[in-house]
Amino acid sequence: MATPVRLGFQNGSTAAWISQRAEALSARLRAVGELAFPPSAEKSLRSFTSGEVAEIVGVSDGYLRQLSLDGLGPAPDIGSSGRRSYTLTQINELRAYLASSRPKESLKFWPRRRPGDKLQVLTVANFKGGSAKTTTSLYLAQGLALQGFRVLAIDLDPQASLSSMFGYQPEFDIPENATLYGAIRYDELRVPMKDVVRPSYFSGISIVPGNLELMEFEHQTPRHMLNNRGAAEDLFFRRVAAAIGQVEADFDVVVIDCPPQLGFLTMGALNAATGMIVTVHPQMVDVASMSQFLLMTSDLLTVIEEAGGALEFDFMKFLITRHDPRDVPEQEIVGLLRDIFGADVLAATAWKSTAIANAGLTKQSLYELSRGSVGRSVYDRAMESVNAVNREVIEQIARVWGRVP
């Protein structure tokens, strides 16, 4: 009888084999990360040209020039060629100045929450991997911040891709108890939410990073449910909302990047949400998967409601992602979704773009790059798509706050 061949495992266990390769890959990723961002360096956001600022804020470039000449508002940096540029912090200072000097248009320039406006908690969800949840969360958070909103981004995915995009390497930069798990765990090591909120290089955005520690909540919750019959407010699906409530006064919008599964973390995020964005790639296999996602979500949310959970969605929208508008089969699927869901599908779609993909290779977004770095026409088309999606979401928020007729 032939001796069974153990492919790849000459000595030691399978676990040891996997561990060795994980450590090798981790070390190489760290080396690559340190090459791009040395340990002494921090990720930073570029300045914006006066033309870009004019477009972002909604005034003319000539008006900005006159403000600069008159010494009003923040003083831009003026290069050797005479070109003016602003940091994002200065853009927000400009917004504050315009809101105070043109009070009738204050909401246009400074759209933050007013007294009585409900904090908006937006979950980006789908249990199908590759549906662009993280990309959507990233561009939505950054787009909101560029429009003057105070944003909290929460990475609930143990893979922590969103954290990486904000310059935090989950394996090296996130210590124990520094993810959302630290603020929602069941034992005496739980910390206040403010302790896990970190600043980001993108002015206006704070982040609660993620890493593999988040899986502990998935493991501990069944044990807690089995061993404890605690008070209603201690139920697992209330914990995310309770943690967010501790820092509610500091933000206008919370964007939650959910993991690609309907686990306890996702259910907690859905219970905390005021709005839900379901991402879907216009391929039939992805649409079929989304059908299962919706059926399972409905069943789980029914259980949560029966247990006393309050699901108060102000809106739920489907977002077509990675869309090639020239692809006829994709267009047919988009038409199918619009026929079924009507206005629940965002009119704008997130286009498939080499510009977005190439920016992601260096853990950057298009907002961080200049037009010339990826080609002007490609950049402009991608930005048009991204901004159109963000405008629709911002309009939904404005409707909730009673600012749109």
FIBADREN-878730 format. One line per 2 residues: number of its first residue (from 1); their letters; for each residue x, y, z of C-alpha. Coordinates in steps of 0.5 Angstrom, whole numbers, plus 500, padded with zeros to 3 digits. Layout:
N
NUM = A = X/Y/Z | ...;
// end
This chain:
405
1 = MA = 500/500/500 | 503/507/498;
3 = TP = 505/512/503 | 500/518/503;
5 = VR = 503/524/500 | 503/530/505;
7 = LG = 503/536/500 | 507/541/502;
9 = FQ = 508/539/509 | 514/536/510;
11 = NG = 515/537/518 | 510/539/523;
13 = ST = 503/541/523 | 498/544/518;
15 = AA = 497/550/523 | 505/551/523;
17 = WI = 505/551/515 | 500/556/515;
19 = SQ = 503/560/521 | 510/560/517;
21 = RA = 507/563/511 | 503/568/514;
23 = EA = 509/571/518 | 513/571/512;
25 = LS = 507/575/508 | 506/579/514;
27 = AR = 513/581/514 | 514/583/507;
29 = LR = 507/587/507 | 510/591/513;
31 = AV = 517/592/509 | 512/594/503;
33 = GE = 508/599/508 | 515/602/511;
35 = LA = 518/603/504 | 511/607/502;
37 = FP = 510/610/509 | 517/610/513;
39 = PS = 515/609/521 | 517/616/522;
41 = AE = 512/619/516 | 505/620/517;
43 = KS = 500/619/511 | 498/626/509;
45 = LR = 493/629/504 | 495/634/499;
47 = SF = 493/641/498 | 487/643/493;
49 = TS = 488/648/488 | 483/654/488;
51 = GE = 479/651/482 | 478/645/486;
53 = VA = 476/649/492 | 471/653/488;
55 = EI = 468/647/485 | 468/643/492;
57 = VG = 465/650/496 | 460/652/490;
59 = VS = 463/659/489 | 467/662/483;
61 = DG = 474/661/482 | 474/669/481;
63 = YL = 470/670/488 | 476/666/491;
65 = RQ = 481/670/488 | 478/677/491;
67 = LS = 477/674/498 | 484/673/498;
69 = LD = 486/679/495 | 482/683/500;
71 = GL = 485/679/506 | 478/675/508;
73 = GP = 477/668/510 | 483/663/510;
75 = AP = 490/665/507 | 491/660/501;
77 = DI = 498/658/500 | 501/662/494;
79 = GS = 506/658/489 | 512/661/485;
81 = SG = 507/661/479 | 502/665/483;
83 = RR = 497/659/484 | 493/659/490;
85 = SY = 492/652/494 | 488/651/500;
87 = TL = 489/645/505 | 482/641/507;
89 = TQ = 482/645/514 | 483/651/510;
91 = IN = 477/649/506 | 473/648/512;
93 = EL = 475/655/515 | 473/658/508;
95 = RA = 466/654/509 | 465/657/516;
97 = YL = 467/664/514 | 462/664/508;
99 = AS = 456/661/512 | 457/667/517;
101 = SR = 458/672/512 | 452/670/507;
103 = PK = 447/667/513 | 442/666/508;
105 = ES = 446/661/504 | 449/658/511;
107 = LK = 446/651/510 | 449/651/503;
109 = FW = 456/652/506 | 456/649/512;
111 = PR = 451/643/512 | 453/640/519;
113 = RR = 447/638/524 | 443/643/527;
115 = PG = 440/642/534 | 434/637/533;
117 = DK = 438/634/527 | 439/627/528;
119 = LQ = 445/623/528 | 446/620/521;
121 = VL = 449/613/522 | 450/609/515;
123 = TV = 451/602/514 | 454/600/508;
125 = AN = 453/592/507 | 452/586/503;
127 = FK = 455/579/505 | 458/578/498;
129 = GG = 465/580/498 | 467/584/492;
131 = SA = 461/588/492 | 465/595/493;
133 = KT = 463/596/500 | 470/598/503;
135 = TT = 471/603/497 | 464/606/497;
137 = SL = 465/607/505 | 472/610/503;
139 = YL = 469/615/498 | 463/617/502;
141 = AQ = 466/618/508 | 471/623/504;
143 = GL = 466/626/500 | 462/628/506;
145 = AL = 468/631/509 | 470/635/503;
147 = QG = 463/638/504 | 464/640/511;
149 = FR = 461/634/515 | 464/631/521;
151 = VL = 465/624/520 | 466/618/524;
153 = AI = 468/612/520 | 468/605/523;
155 = DL = 471/599/520 | 467/593/522;
157 = DP = 471/588/518 | 476/584/521;
159 = QA = 480/584/514 | 480/592/516;
161 = SL = 481/594/509 | 478/601/510;
163 = SS = 483/602/516 | 489/601/511;
165 = MF = 486/606/506 | 486/611/512;
167 = GY = 494/609/514 | 493/604/519;
169 = QP = 496/597/518 | 491/593/522;
171 = EF = 497/588/524 | 502/593/527;
173 = DI = 498/600/528 | 492/597/532;
175 = PE = 494/595/539 | 489/590/543;
177 = NA = 482/593/545 | 483/599/540;
179 = TL = 477/597/535 | 470/597/536;
181 = YG = 470/591/540 | 474/594/546;
183 = AI = 468/599/546 | 462/593/546;
185 = RY = 466/587/549 | 462/584/555;
187 = DE = 467/584/560 | 471/589/565;
189 = LR = 476/591/560 | 471/595/556;
191 = VP = 473/602/554 | 469/608/553;
193 = MK = 468/609/545 | 472/615/545;
195 = DV = 478/611/547 | 478/607/540;
197 = VR = 476/613/536 | 482/616/532;
199 = PS = 484/622/528 | 485/621/521;
201 = YF = 490/625/516 | 483/627/512;
203 = SG = 481/633/516 | 474/632/518;
205 = IS = 474/624/519 | 475/620/525;
207 = IV = 476/613/525 | 475/607/529;
209 = PG = 480/602/526 | 479/594/525;
211 = NL = 483/588/525 | 482/581/527;
213 = EL = 480/582/534 | 473/584/532;
215 = ME = 472/576/531 | 472/576/538;
217 = FE = 465/579/539 | 463/574/534;
219 = HQ = 466/568/539 | 464/571/545;
221 = TP = 456/573/544 | 454/566/544;
223 = RH = 457/565/550 | 454/571/553;
225 = ML = 447/570/551 | 448/563/554;
227 = NN = 450/564/560 | 447/571/562;
229 = RG = 440/574/562 | 442/581/563;
231 = AA = 438/587/562 | 435/589/555;
233 = ED = 440/594/554 | 445/589/555;
235 = LF = 443/585/549 | 448/584/543;
237 = FR = 445/588/538 | 444/594/542;
239 = RV = 451/595/544 | 454/598/537;
241 = AA = 448/604/538 | 450/605/545;
243 = AI = 457/606/543 | 456/611/538;
245 = GQ = 451/614/542 | 457/616/547;
247 = VE = 460/620/542 | 454/623/538;
249 = AD = 455/630/539 | 462/630/536;
251 = FD = 459/628/529 | 454/629/524;
253 = VV = 455/622/520 | 457/615/522;
255 = VI = 459/611/516 | 460/603/518;
257 = DC = 464/599/513 | 460/592/515;
259 = PP = 464/585/514 | 461/581/508;
261 = QL = 457/576/513 | 451/577/517;
263 = GF = 454/576/524 | 453/579/530;
265 = LT = 457/585/528 | 453/587/522;
267 = MG = 446/586/526 | 449/591/531;
269 = AL = 451/596/526 | 444/595/522;
271 = NA = 440/596/529 | 444/602/530;
273 = AT = 443/605/523 | 439/610/520;
275 = GM = 440/609/513 | 443/603/509;
277 = IV = 446/602/503 | 446/596/499;
279 = TV = 452/595/494 | 451/590/488;
281 = HP = 455/589/482 | 451/588/476;
283 = QM = 452/581/475 | 447/576/475;
285 = VD = 451/571/480 | 451/578/485;
287 = VA = 444/579/484 | 442/572/486;
289 = SM = 447/573/492 | 444/580/494;
291 = SQ = 437/576/494 | 439/571/499;
293 = FL = 442/577/503 | 436/581/503;
295 = LM = 432/575/505 | 436/573/511;
297 = TS = 437/580/513 | 429/581/513;
299 = DL = 429/574/518 | 434/577/522;
301 = LT = 431/584/523 | 425/581/525;
303 = VI = 428/577/530 | 431/583/533;
305 = EE = 425/587/533 | 421/582/536;
307 = AG = 427/582/542 | 425/589/542;
309 = GA = 430/592/537 | 428/599/534;
311 = LE = 430/599/527 | 429/606/525;
313 = FD = 431/607/518 | 430/613/515;
315 = FM = 432/611/508 | 435/604/505;
317 = KF = 438/605/498 | 441/600/493;
319 = LI = 448/602/490 | 450/599/483;
321 = TR = 458/599/484 | 463/597/479;
323 = HD = 459/599/473 | 461/599/466;
325 = PR = 456/603/463 | 458/600/456;
327 = DV = 457/593/458 | 450/591/455;
329 = PE = 449/585/459 | 450/590/465;
331 = QE = 446/595/463 | 440/590/462;
333 = IV = 441/588/470 | 441/595/472;
335 = GL = 435/596/468 | 432/590/472;
337 = LR = 434/592/479 | 431/599/477;
339 = DI = 424/596/475 | 424/592/481;
341 = FG = 426/597/486 | 424/603/483;
343 = AD = 427/609/486 | 430/605/492;
345 = VL = 436/604/487 | 440/610/487;
347 = AA = 440/614/480 | 448/615/480;
349 = TA = 452/608/479 | 459/607/481;
351 = WK = 463/606/475 | 468/601/474;
353 = ST = 475/605/473 | 482/604/472;
355 = AI = 483/611/476 | 480/608/482;
357 = AN = 483/601/482 | 490/605/480;
359 = AG = 489/609/486 | 488/604/491;
361 = LT = 494/600/489 | 498/606/493;
363 = KQ = 492/606/499 | 489/612/496;
365 = SL = 483/615/493 | 482/620/488;
367 = YE = 481/625/492 | 488/624/494;
369 = LS = 491/625/487 | 491/630/482;
371 = RG = 488/630/476 | 495/629/472;
373 = SV = 497/623/476 | 492/618/473;
375 = GR = 490/622/466 | 485/628/466;
377 = SV = 480/624/462 | 480/618/466;
379 = YD = 480/622/473 | 474/626/471;
381 = RA = 470/621/469 | 471/617/475;
383 = ME = 470/623/480 | 464/625/476;
385 = SV = 461/618/478 | 464/618/485;
387 = NA = 461/625/486 | 454/624/483;
389 = VN = 453/618/488 | 455/622/494;
391 = RE = 451/628/492 | 445/623/492;
393 = VI = 447/620/499 | 448/627/502;
395 = EQ = 441/629/499 | 438/623/503;
397 = IA = 441/626/509 | 438/633/508;
399 = RV = 431/630/507 | 432/627/514;
401 = WG = 434/634/517 | 428/637/513;
403 = RV = 432/641/508 | 430/639/502;
405 = P = 422/640/500;
// end
